[in-house]
Amino acid sequence: MDAYKTIQEAAALWNCTERNVQILCKRGHIPGARKVSGVWLLPAEEVGQKSRIENSSSPIRAEQLYGRNTPVRIAPHPAETASEETGCTITPYQILDGITLVFQDIHEEHLDYGSESPQLPDDLIAIQHCREGRFEGEYPNGSCIYMGPGSLSVNLPAWAPATNSFPLRHYHGFYIAILPELAEASIAKLEQLLGPMGILFSGLVEHLSEKNKLAFYDTDAKIAGHIASMYEAYKEGREERLRLLVLELLQLLGTQKALLPAPEQYFPREQTAIIKEIRQYLVSHLDRHIPLPELADRFRISLTGMKNCFKGVYGQPIGRYLREYRMQAGAEKLRNSELQIIEIAASLGYENPSKFTEAFSACFGMTPSAYRKNFCPQRGVSSGKEWK
């Protein structure tokens, strides 16, 4: 019996109600929990190992979102995320019972769930905002949808993408997970003290169906300003302010009309696979400027389809993407090699070094030689950073 805890003991340890623990046991959120003679027993190890994102009132566990095999670091404050360049760094906040906010910095192309697909509660409402980077969601039928900076979406697990990836290996944003039954009970308690709050979860999901799959919200000036305030509060570590802002966001979204993705926003898996091959080919031949028609012919794809899909996957036209990639690759070479600037320029397709200097200065605000002097006073000393 020492290997198990009762609901009462778990509630006391997690500082929540016994009802919340019971709901999570029934939903299968506590691994190893079992009912004996009408009494729920929870493995003591599970009870003792719960983190803030895994406590009794949270809708999710970290491994459900990011996979058992993905390196996930829980940072209590955003200042601790600055040096992380691989894996996932998350900062979770428990807003109310049933509402969890997670700020996430992801520097992986794929999340590793192992052989098991992520299992989330059927009624979980997921709200996601992309601040930086690119998100790719692939559905079982092979169609792919993308989110870029400023995108705000809502979905349910039944119609969520089957797999997620991050084409740029760089993604910053937040995720709000809501279990309606718990969340509504928490809000009802607040309304007893404060009066009606106008938070309607039905408004969040009214447009979601198997046909629509994912709904986007138009981040008008009001919502965009509100989201900016959330990131500012996060940066300042103001947890109490975040609680108020999340509740206000839910109130706004409950009355906001969702926008359904247009058919052209979805791309077939076969086409996105070709685009990723094209991108790999391009970054492997940075010393060449390959005409787009030649590229389309090589990979047997229409020129228009290639342009549209590349922008959909990577968020930029091919030319702009390559210019930025070349500049970041040049910066990495300046930091981590002893190559002369003329050699670096040639390796990036610039026969004229002055053209490389002009492009580099426009990107970084300083010449390549000044950059090397500032970031690497002794030539060949590495800064340890790399652009993916």
MONOR-V315446 format. One record per residue. RES is the residue in one letter. SS is DSSP state (helix for helix, strand for strand, loop for the rest). OMEGA is omega in whole degrees, -180 to 180 (NA if undefined). Layout:
<<RES | SS | OMEGA> <RES | SS | OMEGA>>
//
This chain:
<<M | loop | 179> <D | loop | -179> <A | loop | -178> <Y | strand | 175> <K | strand | 176> <T | strand | 176> <I | helix | -179> <Q | helix | -180> <E | helix | 179> <A | helix | 180> <A | helix | 179> <A | helix | -179> <L | helix | -176> <W | helix | 178> <N | loop | 179> <C | loop | -178> <T | loop | 177> <E | helix | -180> <R | helix | 179> <N | helix | 180> <V | helix | -179> <Q | helix | 179> <I | helix | -179> <L | helix | 175> <C | helix | -180> <K | helix | -178> <R | loop | 179> <G | loop | -178> <H | loop | 179> <I | loop | -178> <P | loop | 177> <G | loop | 179> <A | loop | -180> <R | strand | -178> <K | strand | -179> <V | strand | -179> <S | loop | 176> <G | loop | -178> <V | strand | 178> <W | strand | 176> <L | strand | -177> <L | strand | 177> <P | strand | -178> <A | helix | -179> <E | helix | 178> <E | helix | -179> <V | helix | -176> <G | helix | -174> <Q | loop | -177> <K | loop | 174> <S | loop | -177> <R | helix | 179> <I | helix | -176> <E | helix | -177> <N | loop | -168> <S | loop | -178> <S | loop | 179> <S | loop | 179> <P | loop | -169> <I | loop | 169> <R | loop | -176> <A | helix | -176> <E | helix | 177> <Q | helix | -179> <L | helix | -168> <Y | helix | 178> <G | loop | -178> <R | loop | -173> <N | loop | 177> <T | loop | 178> <P | loop | -178> <V | strand | 179> <R | strand | 178> <I | strand | -179> <A | loop | -179> <P | loop | -178> <H | loop | -176> <P | helix | -179> <A | helix | -177> <E | helix | -177> <T | helix | -168> <A | loop | -173> <S | loop | -177> <E | loop | -177> <E | loop | 175> <T | loop | 178> <G | strand | -178> <C | strand | 172> <T | strand | -176> <I | strand | 174> <T | strand | -176> <P | strand | 176> <Y | strand | 175> <Q | strand | -177> <I | strand | 175> <L | strand | 171> <D | loop | 179> <G | loop | 179> <I | strand | 179> <T | strand | 175> <L | strand | 180> <V | strand | 170> <F | strand | -173> <Q | strand | 172> <D | strand | -174> <I | strand | 180> <H | strand | 177> <E | loop | 175> <E | loop | -179> <H | strand | 171> <L | loop | -173> <D | loop | 179> <Y | loop | -176> <G | loop | -178> <S | loop | -176> <E | loop | 174> <S | loop | 179> <P | loop | 179> <Q | loop | -180> <L | loop | 178> <P | loop | -176> <D | loop | -176> <D | loop | -179> <L | strand | 174> <I | strand | -178> <A | strand | 177> <I | strand | -176> <Q | strand | 176> <H | strand | 177> <C | strand | 177> <R | strand | 179> <E | strand | 174> <G | strand | -172> <R | loop | 178> <F | strand | 177> <E | strand | 174> <G | strand | -180> <E | strand | -179> <Y | loop | -179> <P | loop | -180> <N | loop | 177> <G | loop | 178> <S | strand | -177> <C | strand | 177> <I | strand | -174> <Y | strand | 173> <M | strand | 177> <G | loop | -178> <P | loop | -180> <G | loop | -179> <S | loop | 177> <L | strand | -175> <S | strand | 175> <V | strand | 176> <N | strand | 176> <L | strand | -178> <P | helix | -177> <A | helix | -177> <W | helix | 177> <A | loop | 175> <P | loop | -180> <A | loop | 178> <T | strand | 179> <N | strand | 174> <S | strand | -175> <F | loop | -170> <P | loop | -178> <L | loop | -175> <R | loop | -177> <H | loop | -179> <Y | strand | 175> <H | strand | 178> <G | strand | 176> <F | strand | -178> <Y | strand | 176> <I | strand | 179> <A | strand | -175> <I | strand | 167> <L | strand | -171> <P | helix | -176> <E | helix | 178> <L | helix | -177> <A | helix | 180> <E | helix | 177> <A | helix | 179> <S | helix | -179> <I | helix | 178> <A | helix | 178> <K | helix | 178> <L | helix | -178> <E | helix | 175> <Q | helix | -180> <L | helix | -170> <L | helix | -175> <G | loop | -177> <P | loop | -178> <M | loop | 175> <G | loop | 177> <I | loop | -175> <L | loop | -180> <F | helix | 178> <S | helix | 179> <G | helix | -180> <L | helix | -172> <V | helix | -174> <E | loop | -180> <H | loop | -176> <L | loop | 176> <S | loop | 180> <E | loop | -180> <K | loop | -173> <N | loop | 174> <K | loop | -172> <L | loop | 177> <A | strand | 176> <F | strand | 174> <Y | strand | 177> <D | loop | -178> <T | loop | 178> <D | loop | -175> <A | helix | -178> <K | helix | -179> <I | helix | 179> <A | helix | 178> <G | helix | 180> <H | helix | 180> <I | helix | 177> <A | helix | 178> <S | helix | 177> <M | helix | 179> <Y | helix | 178> <E | helix | 178> <A | helix | 177> <Y | helix | 180> <K | helix | -178> <E | helix | 180> <G | loop | -177> <R | loop | -175> <E | helix | -178> <E | helix | 178> <R | helix | 178> <L | helix | 179> <R | helix | -179> <L | helix | -178> <L | helix | 178> <V | helix | 179> <L | helix | 177> <E | helix | 178> <L | helix | 179> <L | helix | 178> <Q | helix | 180> <L | helix | -176> <L | helix | 180> <G | helix | 180> <T | helix | -179> <Q | loop | 178> <K | loop | 180> <A | strand | 178> <L | strand | -180> <L | strand | 180> <P | loop | 175> <A | loop | -179> <P | helix | -178> <E | helix | 177> <Q | helix | 177> <Y | loop | 179> <F | strand | 179> <P | strand | -178> <R | helix | -178> <E | helix | -179> <Q | helix | 180> <T | helix | 177> <A | helix | 178> <I | helix | -179> <I | helix | 179> <K | helix | 174> <E | helix | 179> <I | helix | 179> <R | helix | 180> <Q | helix | 179> <Y | helix | -179> <L | helix | -177> <V | helix | 175> <S | loop | -180> <H | loop | -178> <L | loop | 179> <D | loop | -180> <R | loop | 172> <H | loop | -172> <I | loop | 178> <P | loop | -178> <L | helix | 177> <P | helix | 178> <E | helix | 180> <L | helix | 179> <A | helix | 179> <D | helix | -178> <R | helix | -175> <F | loop | 174> <R | loop | 178> <I | loop | -180> <S | loop | -178> <L | helix | 180> <T | helix | 179> <G | helix | 179> <M | helix | -179> <K | helix | -177> <N | helix | -177> <C | helix | 178> <F | helix | 179> <K | helix | 178> <G | helix | -177> <V | helix | -171> <Y | helix | 173> <G | loop | -179> <Q | loop | 171> <P | loop | -176> <I | helix | -177> <G | helix | -179> <R | helix | 178> <Y | helix | -178> <L | helix | 178> <R | helix | 180> <E | helix | 180> <Y | helix | 179> <R | helix | -179> <M | helix | 179> <Q | helix | 177> <A | helix | 177> <G | helix | 178> <A | helix | 179> <E | helix | 179> <K | helix | 178> <L | helix | -179> <R | helix | -165> <N | helix | 179> <S | loop | 176> <E | loop | 179> <L | loop | 174> <Q | loop | -177> <I | helix | 179> <I | helix | 178> <E | helix | 178> <I | helix | 179> <A | helix | -180> <A | helix | -179> <S | helix | -179> <L | loop | 174> <G | loop | 179> <Y | loop | 177> <E | loop | 179> <N | loop | -178> <P | helix | -179> <S | helix | 176> <K | helix | 176> <F | helix | 179> <T | helix | 179> <E | helix | -180> <A | helix | -179> <F | helix | -180> <S | helix | 179> <A | helix | -178> <C | helix | -172> <F | helix | 178> <G | loop | 177> <M | loop | -179> <T | loop | 177> <P | helix | -180> <S | helix | 177> <A | helix | 178> <Y | helix | -180> <R | helix | -180> <K | helix | -178> <N | helix | -173> <F | helix | -177> <C | loop | -176> <P | loop | 177> <Q | loop | -175> <R | loop | 178> <G | loop | 177> <V | loop | -175> <S | loop | 174> <S | loop | 179> <G | loop | -179> <K | loop | -180> <E | loop | 177> <W | loop | -178> <K | loop | NA>>
//
